[in-house]
């Protein structure tokens, strides 16, 4: 047995052992974060959906069923109804209100602030 190689072998094993444990730890952390991600997304979407519904309700009241009285987002009196977390990112640029006859359609540009992207929401309607 070569006595000079014994310490090198122990160091080599220790390095590989540390690397393996670090890798397992990172994989476990990634799995934990990944499992939490869908829950956060669903929560955000349901808050946004409720807020857009509240915006639509206020727009219906403001328009009084007449297309010529279709309000802009800034004209609405939402008071304390709107979730403050959602309200911070909402403006006339991110919410379009369209009145056609007795129908009021509210489109929100989504969290990216751009229309015609997958995160848009339209009520009533798809999205």
N, CA, C and O atoms as CSV, one atom per row, in Angstrom:
chain,resi,resn,atom,element,x,y,z
A,1,UNK,N,N,0.838,-1.175,0.000
A,1,UNK,CA,C,0.000,0.000,0.000
A,1,UNK,C,C,0.883,1.238,0.000
A,1,UNK,O,O,1.824,1.347,0.786
A,2,UNK,N,N,0.565,2.168,-0.893
A,2,UNK,CA,C,1.349,3.383,-1.029
A,2,UNK,C,C,0.823,4.414,-0.032
A,2,UNK,O,O,-0.287,4.922,-0.192
A,3,UNK,N,N,1.626,4.729,1.011
A,3,UNK,CA,C,1.184,5.623,2.082
A,3,UNK,C,C,1.030,7.081,1.621
A,3,UNK,O,O,0.289,7.841,2.244
A,4,UNK,N,N,1.707,7.475,0.559
A,4,UNK,CA,C,1.588,8.852,0.075
A,4,UNK,C,C,0.237,9.089,-0.599
A,4,UNK,O,O,-0.241,10.224,-0.607
A,5,UNK,N,N,-0.384,8.076,-1.153
A,5,UNK,CA,C,-1.654,8.236,-1.865
A,5,UNK,C,C,-2.860,8.197,-0.929
A,5,UNK,O,O,-3.935,8.647,-1.324
A,6,UNK,N,N,-2.732,7.690,0.271
A,6,UNK,CA,C,-3.854,7.565,1.203
A,6,UNK,C,C,-4.477,8.926,1.512
A,6,UNK,O,O,-5.698,9.045,1.404
A,7,UNK,N,N,-3.714,9.970,1.893
A,7,UNK,CA,C,-4.350,11.271,2.169
A,7,UNK,C,C,-5.038,11.851,0.931
A,7,UNK,O,O,-6.090,12.479,1.052
A,8,UNK,N,N,-4.464,11.653,-0.245
A,8,UNK,CA,C,-5.075,12.173,-1.467
A,8,UNK,C,C,-6.408,11.476,-1.743
A,8,UNK,O,O,-7.366,12.112,-2.182
A,9,UNK,N,N,-6.464,10.180,-1.486
A,9,UNK,CA,C,-7.711,9.446,-1.704
A,9,UNK,C,C,-8.797,9.923,-0.740
A,9,UNK,O,O,-9.961,10.049,-1.119
A,10,UNK,N,N,-8.407,10.186,0.512
A,10,UNK,CA,C,-9.384,10.671,1.497
A,10,UNK,C,C,-9.900,12.051,1.112
A,10,UNK,O,O,-11.095,12.320,1.233
A,11,UNK,N,N,-9.026,12.914,0.656
A,11,UNK,CA,C,-9.439,14.249,0.222
A,11,UNK,C,C,-10.366,14.136,-0.984
A,11,UNK,O,O,-11.388,14.818,-1.055
A,12,UNK,N,N,-10.010,13.283,-1.918
A,12,UNK,CA,C,-10.846,13.088,-3.099
A,12,UNK,C,C,-12.239,12.609,-2.730
A,12,UNK,O,O,-13.233,13.106,-3.258
A,13,UNK,N,N,-12.312,11.632,-1.813
A,13,UNK,CA,C,-13.617,11.138,-1.369
A,13,UNK,C,C,-14.407,12.224,-0.659
A,13,UNK,O,O,-15.618,12.336,-0.849
A,14,UNK,N,N,-13.730,13.029,0.159
A,14,UNK,CA,C,-14.413,14.108,0.890
A,14,UNK,C,C,-14.983,15.145,-0.081
A,14,UNK,O,O,-16.094,15.638,0.117
A,15,UNK,N,N,-14.227,15.473,-1.123
A,15,UNK,CA,C,-14.706,16.438,-2.118
A,15,UNK,C,C,-15.924,15.886,-2.843
A,15,UNK,O,O,-16.920,16.592,-2.999
A,16,UNK,N,N,-15.859,14.631,-3.288
A,16,UNK,CA,C,-17.002,14.030,-3.975
A,16,UNK,C,C,-18.203,13.912,-3.052
A,16,UNK,O,O,-19.336,14.111,-3.489
A,17,UNK,N,N,-17.979,13.594,-1.792
A,17,UNK,CA,C,-19.069,13.486,-0.831
A,17,UNK,C,C,-19.748,14.841,-0.643
A,17,UNK,O,O,-20.976,14.925,-0.618
A,18,UNK,N,N,-18.953,15.893,-0.511
A,18,UNK,CA,C,-19.497,17.232,-0.356
A,18,UNK,C,C,-20.279,17.647,-1.609
A,18,UNK,O,O,-21.383,18.181,-1.505
A,19,UNK,N,N,-19.709,17.403,-2.777
A,19,UNK,CA,C,-20.367,17.769,-4.034
A,19,UNK,C,C,-21.700,17.042,-4.180
A,19,UNK,O,O,-22.696,17.636,-4.592
A,20,UNK,N,N,-21.714,15.755,-3.840
A,20,UNK,CA,C,-22.945,14.971,-3.939
A,20,UNK,C,C,-24.015,15.519,-3.002
A,20,UNK,O,O,-25.170,15.663,-3.402
A,21,UNK,N,N,-23.646,15.826,-1.762
A,21,UNK,CA,C,-24.612,16.358,-0.797
A,21,UNK,C,C,-25.130,17.729,-1.227
A,21,UNK,O,O,-26.313,18.027,-1.059
A,22,UNK,N,N,-24.258,18.555,-1.774
A,22,UNK,CA,C,-24.671,19.877,-2.252
A,22,UNK,C,C,-25.664,19.728,-3.409
A,22,UNK,O,O,-26.658,20.451,-3.468
A,23,UNK,N,N,-25.404,18.810,-4.311
A,23,UNK,CA,C,-26.289,18.576,-5.441
A,23,UNK,C,C,-27.656,18.086,-4.968
A,23,UNK,O,O,-28.684,18.570,-5.441
A,24,UNK,N,N,-27.674,17.149,-4.058
A,24,UNK,CA,C,-28.941,16.638,-3.520
A,24,UNK,C,C,-29.712,17.760,-2.831
A,24,UNK,O,O,-30.930,17.854,-2.978
A,25,UNK,N,N,-29.016,18.608,-2.085
A,25,UNK,CA,C,-29.663,19.741,-1.418
A,25,UNK,C,C,-30.261,20.717,-2.408
A,25,UNK,O,O,-31.379,21.190,-2.204
A,26,UNK,N,N,-29.546,21.030,-3.473
A,26,UNK,CA,C,-30.060,21.942,-4.501
A,26,UNK,C,C,-31.285,21.370,-5.211
A,26,UNK,O,O,-32.246,22.088,-5.483
A,27,UNK,N,N,-31.242,20.080,-5.505
A,27,UNK,CA,C,-32.388,19.435,-6.154
A,27,UNK,C,C,-33.607,19.479,-5.228
A,27,UNK,O,O,-34.720,19.749,-5.679
A,28,UNK,N,N,-33.400,19.217,-3.947
A,28,UNK,CA,C,-34.510,19.259,-2.990
A,28,UNK,C,C,-35.075,20.674,-2.879
A,28,UNK,O,O,-36.293,20.842,-2.815
A,29,UNK,N,N,-34.223,21.684,-2.855
A,29,UNK,CA,C,-34.671,23.071,-2.785
A,29,UNK,C,C,-35.447,23.455,-4.051
A,29,UNK,O,O,-36.488,24.106,-3.969
A,30,UNK,N,N,-34.947,23.057,-5.196
A,30,UNK,CA,C,-35.640,23.347,-6.462
A,30,UNK,C,C,-37.015,22.688,-6.487
A,30,UNK,O,O,-37.984,23.302,-6.935
A,31,UNK,N,N,-37.113,21.453,-6.015
A,31,UNK,CA,C,-38.401,20.753,-5.982
A,31,UNK,C,C,-39.375,21.463,-5.043
A,31,UNK,O,O,-40.558,21.586,-5.358
A,32,UNK,N,N,-38.895,21.924,-3.910
A,32,UNK,CA,C,-39.745,22.638,-2.963
A,32,UNK,C,C,-40.261,23.940,-3.573
A,32,UNK,O,O,-41.451,24.240,-3.471
A,33,UNK,N,N,-39.386,24.709,-4.199
A,33,UNK,CA,C,-39.799,25.962,-4.830
A,33,UNK,C,C,-40.752,25.704,-5.991
A,33,UNK,O,O,-41.725,26.437,-6.166
A,34,UNK,N,N,-40.486,24.683,-6.775
A,34,UNK,CA,C,-41.343,24.356,-7.908
A,34,UNK,C,C,-42.747,23.969,-7.446
A,34,UNK,O,O,-43.736,24.343,-8.076
A,35,UNK,N,N,-42.831,23.223,-6.351
A,35,UNK,CA,C,-44.146,22.808,-5.859
A,35,UNK,C,C,-44.942,23.983,-5.326
A,35,UNK,O,O,-46.172,23.947,-5.355
A,36,UNK,N,N,-44.279,25.027,-4.839
A,36,UNK,CA,C,-44.979,26.207,-4.330
A,36,UNK,C,C,-45.418,27.135,-5.455
A,36,UNK,O,O,-46.373,27.893,-5.281
A,37,UNK,N,N,-44.754,27.096,-6.594
A,37,UNK,CA,C,-45.036,28.019,-7.694
A,37,UNK,C,C,-46.469,27.957,-8.199
A,37,UNK,O,O,-47.091,29.013,-8.316
A,38,UNK,N,N,-47.041,26.788,-8.507
A,38,UNK,CA,C,-48.424,26.779,-9.001
A,38,UNK,C,C,-49.415,27.364,-8.007
A,38,UNK,O,O,-50.392,27.992,-8.415
A,39,UNK,N,N,-49.191,27.174,-6.734
A,39,UNK,CA,C,-50.100,27.713,-5.728
A,39,UNK,C,C,-50.064,29.232,-5.739
A,39,UNK,O,O,-51.109,29.874,-5.626
A,40,UNK,N,N,-48.873,29.821,-5.875
A,40,UNK,CA,C,-48.765,31.270,-5.921
A,40,UNK,C,C,-49.456,31.813,-7.166
A,40,UNK,O,O,-50.138,32.835,-7.090
A,41,UNK,N,N,-49.297,31.159,-8.299
A,41,UNK,CA,C,-49.902,31.607,-9.545
A,41,UNK,C,C,-51.416,31.540,-9.458
A,41,UNK,O,O,-52.090,32.486,-9.863
A,42,UNK,N,N,-51.967,30.461,-8.946
A,42,UNK,CA,C,-53.418,30.313,-8.817
A,42,UNK,C,C,-53.967,31.390,-7.895
A,42,UNK,O,O,-55.022,31.960,-8.175
A,43,UNK,N,N,-53.276,31.678,-6.805
A,43,UNK,CA,C,-53.718,32.703,-5.862
A,43,UNK,C,C,-53.750,34.060,-6.562
A,43,UNK,O,O,-54.723,34.800,-6.421
A,44,UNK,N,N,-52.698,34.400,-7.318
A,44,UNK,CA,C,-52.643,35.680,-8.014
A,44,UNK,C,C,-53.770,35.787,-9.037
A,44,UNK,O,O,-54.406,36.834,-9.151
A,45,UNK,N,N,-54.017,34.728,-9.768
A,45,UNK,CA,C,-55.062,34.748,-10.790
A,45,UNK,C,C,-56.430,34.935,-10.151
A,45,UNK,O,O,-57.249,35.686,-10.682
A,46,UNK,N,N,-56.705,34.280,-9.029
A,46,UNK,CA,C,-58.026,34.429,-8.429
A,46,UNK,C,C,-58.206,35.825,-7.838
A,46,UNK,O,O,-59.318,36.351,-7.872
A,47,UNK,N,N,-57.155,36.447,-7.296
A,47,UNK,CA,C,-57.247,37.833,-6.814
A,47,UNK,C,C,-57.524,38.755,-7.994
A,47,UNK,O,O,-58.378,39.637,-7.901
A,48,UNK,N,N,-56.817,38.563,-9.096
A,48,UNK,CA,C,-57.012,39.388,-10.287
A,48,UNK,C,C,-58.421,39.198,-10.842
A,48,UNK,O,O,-59.064,40.171,-11.236
A,49,UNK,N,N,-58.908,37.955,-10.877
A,49,UNK,CA,C,-60.248,37.684,-11.387
A,49,UNK,C,C,-61.300,38.410,-10.547
A,49,UNK,O,O,-62.215,39.028,-11.091
A,50,UNK,N,N,-61.169,38.335,-9.238
A,50,UNK,CA,C,-62.119,39.020,-8.357
A,50,UNK,C,C,-62.059,40.528,-8.570
A,50,UNK,O,O,-63.096,41.191,-8.581
A,51,UNK,N,N,-60.858,41.076,-8.740
A,51,UNK,CA,C,-60.714,42.515,-8.940
A,51,UNK,C,C,-61.337,42.955,-10.260
A,51,UNK,O,O,-62.013,43.983,-10.308
A,52,UNK,N,N,-61.122,42.195,-11.327
A,52,UNK,CA,C,-61.717,42.543,-12.627
A,52,UNK,C,C,-63.240,42.443,-12.553
A,52,UNK,O,O,-63.941,43.238,-13.178
A,53,UNK,N,N,-63.752,41.488,-11.804
A,53,UNK,CA,C,-65.203,41.385,-11.598
A,53,UNK,C,C,-65.723,42.636,-10.870
A,53,UNK,O,O,-66.788,43.154,-11.207
A,54,UNK,N,N,-64.972,43.113,-9.878
A,54,UNK,CA,C,-65.379,44.311,-9.146
A,54,UNK,C,C,-65.344,45.550,-10.052
A,54,UNK,O,O,-66.219,46.413,-9.975
A,55,UNK,N,N,-64.327,45.620,-10.904
A,55,UNK,CA,C,-64.241,46.727,-11.859
A,55,UNK,C,C,-65.439,46.685,-12.795
A,55,UNK,O,O,-66.047,47.718,-13.074
A,56,UNK,N,N,-65.780,45.500,-13.281
A,56,UNK,CA,C,-66.929,45.372,-14.183
A,56,UNK,C,C,-68.222,45.771,-13.483
A,56,UNK,O,O,-69.056,46.470,-14.059
A,57,UNK,N,N,-68.387,45.326,-12.240
A,57,UNK,CA,C,-69.603,45.676,-11.482
A,57,UNK,C,C,-69.733,47.199,-11.362
A,57,UNK,O,O,-70.819,47.746,-11.556
A,58,UNK,N,N,-68.634,47.878,-11.045
A,58,UNK,CA,C,-68.657,49.339,-10.924
A,58,UNK,C,C,-68.912,49.999,-12.279
A,58,UNK,O,O,-69.593,51.022,-12.342
A,59,UNK,N,N,-68.381,49.435,-13.358
A,59,UNK,CA,C,-68.601,49.984,-14.701
A,59,UNK,C,C,-70.051,49.824,-15.129
A,59,UNK,O,O,-70.611,50.714,-15.769
A,60,UNK,N,N,-70.664,48.694,-14.781
A,60,UNK,CA,C,-72.086,48.472,-15.101
A,60,UNK,C,C,-72.934,49.521,-14.390
A,60,UNK,O,O,-73.841,50.100,-14.988
A,61,UNK,N,N,-72.639,49.764,-13.114
A,61,UNK,CA,C,-73.389,50.776,-12.360
A,61,UNK,C,C,-73.189,52.166,-12.961
A,61,UNK,O,O,-74.148,52.930,-13.074
A,62,UNK,N,N,-71.970,52.501,-13.344
A,62,UNK,CA,C,-71.672,53.831,-13.885
A,62,UNK,C,C,-72.297,54.048,-15.264
A,62,UNK,O,O,-72.721,55.158,-15.584
A,63,UNK,N,N,-72.354,53.003,-16.073
A,63,UNK,CA,C,-72.893,53.157,-17.430
A,63,UNK,C,C,-74.413,53.185,-17.443
A,63,UNK,O,O,-75.018,53.708,-18.379
A,64,UNK,N,N,-75.030,52.628,-16.414
A,64,UNK,CA,C,-76.486,52.602,-16.294
A,64,UNK,C,C,-77.156,52.000,-17.521
A,64,UNK,O,O,-78.259,52.394,-17.901
A,65,UNK,N,N,-76.458,51.020,-18.146
A,65,UNK,CA,C,-77.031,50.305,-19.274
A,65,UNK,C,C,-77.029,51.071,-20.589
A,65,UNK,O,O,-77.673,50.649,-21.550
A,66,UNK,N,N,-76.319,52.186,-20.645
A,66,UNK,CA,C,-76.286,52.981,-21.880
A,66,UNK,C,C,-74.856,53.060,-22.393
A,66,UNK,O,O,-73.947,53.460,-21.666
A,67,UNK,N,N,-74.667,52.676,-23.648
A,67,UNK,CA,C,-73.326,52.633,-24.239
A,67,UNK,C,C,-72.667,54.005,-24.273
A,67,UNK,O,O,-71.446,54.105,-24.150
A,68,UNK,N,N,-73.445,55.047,-24.434
A,68,UNK,CA,C,-72.844,56.395,-24.505
A,68,UNK,C,C,-72.291,56.873,-23.164
A,68,UNK,O,O,-71.551,57.855,-23.112
A,69,UNK,N,N,-72.644,56.189,-22.088
A,69,UNK,CA,C,-72.133,56.552,-20.757
A,69,UNK,C,C,-71.051,55.586,-20.286
A,69,UNK,O,O,-70.876,55.398,-19.082
A,70,UNK,N,N,-70.334,54.982,-21.200
A,70,UNK,CA,C,-69.309,54.002,-20.844
A,70,UNK,C,C,-68.154,54.709,-20.122
A,70,UNK,O,O,-67.547,55.624,-20.678
A,71,UNK,N,N,-67.852,54.295,-18.897
A,71,UNK,CA,C,-66.813,54.988,-18.127
A,71,UNK,C,C,-65.403,54.483,-18.459
A,71,UNK,O,O,-65.225,53.379,-18.973
A,72,UNK,N,N,-64.424,55.308,-18.155
A,72,UNK,CA,C,-63.024,54.878,-18.163
A,72,UNK,C,C,-62.706,54.349,-16.770
A,72,UNK,O,O,-63.455,54.598,-15.826
A,73,UNK,N,N,-61.610,53.628,-16.638
A,73,UNK,CA,C,-61.245,53.076,-15.323
A,73,UNK,C,C,-61.101,54.187,-14.289
A,73,UNK,O,O,-61.535,54.034,-13.148
A,74,UNK,N,N,-60.496,55.302,-14.682
A,74,UNK,CA,C,-60.268,56.402,-13.741
A,74,UNK,C,C,-61.574,57.069,-13.290
A,74,UNK,O,O,-61.586,57.763,-12.273
A,75,UNK,N,N,-62.676,56.866,-14.033
A,75,UNK,CA,C,-63.975,57.433,-13.657
A,75,UNK,C,C,-64.698,56.604,-12.602
A,75,UNK,O,O,-65.652,57.084,-11.991
A,76,UNK,N,N,-64.265,55.386,-12.384
A,76,UNK,CA,C,-64.982,54.484,-11.481
A,76,UNK,C,C,-64.700,54.819,-10.027
A,76,UNK,O,O,-63.585,55.191,-9.663
A,77,UNK,N,N,-65.734,54.680,-9.203
A,77,UNK,CA,C,-65.591,54.858,-7.761
A,77,UNK,C,C,-65.546,53.462,-7.145
A,77,UNK,O,O,-66.576,52.863,-6.834
A,78,UNK,N,N,-64.311,52.959,-6.977
A,78,UNK,CA,C,-64.155,51.590,-6.462
A,78,UNK,C,C,-64.026,51.561,-4.950
A,78,UNK,O,O,-64.211,50.512,-4.331
A,79,UNK,N,N,-63.714,52.690,-4.353
A,79,UNK,CA,C,-63.610,52.764,-2.896
A,79,UNK,C,C,-62.673,51.699,-2.351
A,79,UNK,O,O,-61.583,51.483,-2.880
A,80,UNK,N,N,-63.104,51.045,-1.300
A,80,UNK,CA,C,-62.278,50.023,-0.652
A,80,UNK,C,C,-62.550,48.631,-1.222
A,80,UNK,O,O,-62.009,47.644,-0.724
A,81,UNK,N,N,-63.383,48.543,-2.260
A,81,UNK,CA,C,-63.727,47.231,-2.827
A,81,UNK,C,C,-62.536,46.520,-3.445
A,81,UNK,O,O,-62.393,45.305,-3.314
A,82,UNK,N,N,-61.683,47.280,-4.120
A,82,UNK,CA,C,-60.606,46.677,-4.900
A,82,UNK,C,C,-59.437,46.288,-4.014
A,82,UNK,O,O,-59.004,47.075,-3.172
A,83,UNK,N,N,-58.926,45.082,-4.199
A,83,UNK,CA,C,-57.783,44.593,-3.442
A,83,UNK,C,C,-56.600,45.541,-3.651
A,83,UNK,O,O,-56.201,45.778,-4.791
A,84,UNK,N,N,-56.029,46.089,-2.568
A,84,UNK,CA,C,-54.944,47.073,-2.716
A,84,UNK,C,C,-53.720,46.531,-3.451
A,84,UNK,O,O,-53.044,47.286,-4.149
A,85,UNK,N,N,-53.424,45.254,-3.310
A,85,UNK,CA,C,-52.286,44.662,-4.004
A,85,UNK,C,C,-52.512,44.702,-5.508
A,85,UNK,O,O,-51.593,45.003,-6.269
A,86,UNK,N,N,-53.712,44.405,-5.930
A,86,UNK,CA,C,-54.051,44.428,-7.346
A,86,UNK,C,C,-54.147,45.867,-7.849
A,86,UNK,O,O,-53.674,46.172,-8.944
A,87,UNK,N,N,-54.753,46.748,-7.062
A,87,UNK,CA,C,-55.018,48.123,-7.490
A,87,UNK,C,C,-53.742,48.901,-7.806
A,87,UNK,O,O,-53.768,49.814,-8.631
A,88,UNK,N,N,-52.630,48.555,-7.165
A,88,UNK,CA,C,-51.374,49.281,-7.413
A,88,UNK,C,C,-50.935,49.202,-8.868
A,88,UNK,O,O,-50.372,50.164,-9.391
A,89,UNK,N,N,-51.179,48.084,-9.528
A,89,UNK,CA,C,-50.704,47.907,-10.888
A,89,UNK,C,C,-51.745,48.171,-11.963
A,89,UNK,O,O,-51.523,47.858,-13.133
A,90,UNK,N,N,-52.886,48.747,-11.574
A,90,UNK,CA,C,-53.966,48.940,-12.525
A,90,UNK,C,C,-54.106,50.427,-12.850
A,90,UNK,O,O,-54.025,51.280,-11.965
A,91,UNK,N,N,-54.317,50.719,-14.128
A,91,UNK,CA,C,-54.518,52.102,-14.569
A,91,UNK,C,C,-55.377,52.098,-15.827
A,91,UNK,O,O,-55.786,51.042,-16.310
A,92,UNK,N,N,-55.650,53.304,-16.359
A,92,UNK,CA,C,-56.396,53.395,-17.618
A,92,UNK,C,C,-55.675,52.666,-18.748
A,92,UNK,O,O,-56.309,52.204,-19.697
A,93,UNK,N,N,-54.343,52.563,-18.645
A,93,UNK,CA,C,-53.570,51.895,-19.699
A,93,UNK,C,C,-53.698,50.378,-19.637
A,93,UNK,O,O,-53.534,49.706,-20.655
A,94,UNK,N,N,-53.987,49.825,-18.454
A,94,UNK,CA,C,-54.041,48.370,-18.334
A,94,UNK,C,C,-55.465,47.808,-18.272
A,94,UNK,O,O,-55.655,46.592,-18.294
A,95,UNK,N,N,-56.470,48.701,-18.193
A,95,UNK,CA,C,-57.863,48.254,-18.161
A,95,UNK,C,C,-58.634,48.970,-19.268
A,95,UNK,O,O,-58.646,50.200,-19.326
A,96,UNK,N,N,-59.272,48.203,-20.138
A,96,UNK,CA,C,-60.159,48.771,-21.159
A,96,UNK,C,C,-61.582,48.365,-20.822
A,96,UNK,O,O,-61.863,47.198,-20.550
A,97,UNK,N,N,-62.475,49.344,-20.843
A,97,UNK,CA,C,-63.887,49.083,-20.593
A,97,UNK,C,C,-64.633,49.410,-21.875
A,97,UNK,O,O,-64.501,50.505,-22.422
A,98,UNK,N,N,-65.417,48.449,-22.350
A,98,UNK,CA,C,-66.176,48.625,-23.587
A,98,UNK,C,C,-67.648,48.376,-23.286
A,98,UNK,O,O,-68.011,47.363,-22.689
A,99,UNK,N,N,-68.483,49.310,-23.708
A,99,UNK,CA,C,-69.927,49.183,-23.502
A,99,UNK,C,C,-70.599,49.043,-24.865
A,99,UNK,O,O,-70.457,49.902,-25.735
A,100,UNK,N,N,-71.325,47.957,-25.030
A,100,UNK,CA,C,-72.066,47.730,-26.269
A,100,UNK,C,C,-73.497,47.420,-25.880
A,100,UNK,O,O,-73.791,46.335,-25.379
A,101,UNK,N,N,-74.385,48.368,-26.111
A,101,UNK,CA,C,-75.774,48.167,-25.690
A,101,UNK,C,C,-75.838,48.044,-24.181
A,101,UNK,O,O,-75.419,48.947,-23.457
A,102,UNK,N,N,-76.362,46.931,-23.712
A,102,UNK,CA,C,-76.451,46.708,-22.265
A,102,UNK,C,C,-75.268,45.908,-21.725
A,102,UNK,O,O,-75.176,45.686,-20.517
A,103,UNK,N,N,-74.383,45.482,-22.583
A,103,UNK,CA,C,-73.235,44.659,-22.168
A,103,UNK,C,C,-72.023,45.541,-21.841
A,103,UNK,O,O,-71.697,46.470,-22.580
A,104,UNK,N,N,-71.375,45.232,-20.736
A,104,UNK,CA,C,-70.144,45.911,-20.348
A,104,UNK,C,C,-69.038,44.862,-20.308
A,104,UNK,O,O,-69.136,43.864,-19.595
A,105,UNK,N,N,-67.987,45.105,-21.086
A,105,UNK,CA,C,-66.874,44.164,-21.161
A,105,UNK,C,C,-65.633,44.846,-20.608
A,105,UNK,O,O,-65.270,45.944,-21.032
A,106,UNK,N,N,-64.989,44.185,-19.659
A,106,UNK,CA,C,-63.758,44.717,-19.062
A,106,UNK,C,C,-62.603,43.821,-19.474
A,106,UNK,O,O,-62.652,42.603,-19.310
A,107,UNK,N,N,-61.564,44.443,-20.012
A,107,UNK,CA,C,-60.335,43.718,-20.384
A,107,UNK,C,C,-59.192,44.261,-19.541
A,107,UNK,O,O,-58.965,45.469,-19.475
A,108,UNK,N,N,-58.479,43.344,-18.901
A,108,UNK,CA,C,-57.295,43.711,-18.124
A,108,UNK,C,C,-56.081,43.154,-18.847
A,108,UNK,O,O,-56.102,42.011,-19.304
A,109,UNK,N,N,-55.021,43.952,-18.956
A,109,UNK,CA,C,-53.827,43.557,-19.709
A,109,UNK,C,C,-52.999,42.500,-18.996
A,109,UNK,O,O,-52.036,41.993,-19.572
A,110,UNK,N,N,-53.334,42.160,-17.790
A,110,UNK,CA,C,-52.579,41.145,-17.060
A,110,UNK,C,C,-51.375,41.738,-16.359
A,110,UNK,O,O,-51.120,42.940,-16.441
A,111,UNK,N,N,-50.649,40.896,-15.678
A,111,UNK,CA,C,-49.531,41.371,-14.863
A,111,UNK,C,C,-48.381,41.927,-15.691
A,111,UNK,O,O,-47.551,42.671,-15.170
A,112,UNK,N,N,-48.318,41.575,-16.984
A,112,UNK,CA,C,-47.239,42.124,-17.816
A,112,UNK,C,C,-47.576,43.512,-18.351
A,112,UNK,O,O,-46.706,44.181,-18.909
A,113,UNK,N,N,-48.826,43.958,-18.190
A,113,UNK,CA,C,-49.221,45.296,-18.606
A,113,UNK,C,C,-49.424,45.465,-20.102
A,113,UNK,O,O,-49.602,46.586,-20.577
A,114,UNK,N,N,-49.402,44.366,-20.856
A,114,UNK,CA,C,-49.570,44.431,-22.319
A,114,UNK,C,C,-50.798,43.632,-22.719
A,114,UNK,O,O,-51.037,42.535,-22.214
A,115,UNK,N,N,-51.572,44.201,-23.636
A,115,UNK,CA,C,-52.748,43.495,-24.136
A,115,UNK,C,C,-52.337,42.464,-25.184
A,115,UNK,O,O,-51.244,42.522,-25.748
A,116,UNK,N,N,-53.239,41.525,-25.426
A,116,UNK,CA,C,-53.053,40.454,-26.406
A,116,UNK,C,C,-51.891,39.526,-26.066
A,116,UNK,O,O,-51.145,39.094,-26.945
A,117,UNK,N,N,-51.753,39.232,-24.786
A,117,UNK,CA,C,-50.786,38.234,-24.310
A,117,UNK,C,C,-51.555,37.200,-23.494
A,117,UNK,O,O,-52.696,37.455,-23.108
A,118,UNK,N,N,-50.963,36.043,-23.225
A,118,UNK,CA,C,-51.704,34.963,-22.539
A,118,UNK,C,C,-52.247,35.307,-21.159
A,118,UNK,O,O,-53.188,34.656,-20.705
A,119,UNK,N,N,-51.689,36.310,-20.470
A,119,UNK,CA,C,-52.169,36.592,-19.116
A,119,UNK,C,C,-53.326,37.595,-19.073
A,119,UNK,O,O,-53.768,37.974,-17.989
A,120,UNK,N,N,-53.824,38.030,-20.242
A,120,UNK,CA,C,-54.958,38.956,-20.272
A,120,UNK,C,C,-56.207,38.307,-19.687
A,120,UNK,O,O,-56.340,37.084,-19.670
A,121,UNK,N,N,-57.115,39.150,-19.210
A,121,UNK,CA,C,-58.368,38.652,-18.654
A,121,UNK,C,C,-59.511,39.497,-19.226
A,121,UNK,O,O,-59.427,40.725,-19.243
A,122,UNK,N,N,-60.562,38.850,-19.686
A,122,UNK,CA,C,-61.730,39.537,-20.229
A,122,UNK,C,C,-62.968,39.019,-19.516
A,122,UNK,O,O,-63.194,37.811,-19.431
A,123,UNK,N,N,-63.782,39.969,-18.995
A,123,UNK,CA,C,-65.009,39.587,-18.297
A,123,UNK,C,C,-66.133,40.465,-18.799
A,123,UNK,O,O,-65.965,41.685,-18.780
A,124,UNK,N,N,-67.278,39.942,-19.251
A,124,UNK,CA,C,-67.477,38.528,-19.480
A,124,UNK,C,C,-66.746,38.098,-20.746
A,124,UNK,O,O,-66.395,38.917,-21.596
A,125,UNK,N,N,-66.536,36.835,-20.840
A,125,UNK,CA,C,-65.865,36.299,-22.013
A,125,UNK,C,C,-64.721,35.408,-21.615
A,125,UNK,O,O,-64.582,35.047,-20.446
A,126,UNK,N,N,-63.903,35.053,-22.576
A,126,UNK,CA,C,-62.761,34.172,-22.324
A,126,UNK,C,C,-61.635,34.931,-21.684
A,126,UNK,O,O,-61.515,36.147,-21.830
A,127,UNK,N,N,-60.788,34.179,-20.952
A,127,UNK,CA,C,-59.588,34.793,-20.412
A,127,UNK,C,C,-59.724,35.077,-18.981
A,127,UNK,O,O,-58.796,35.599,-18.364
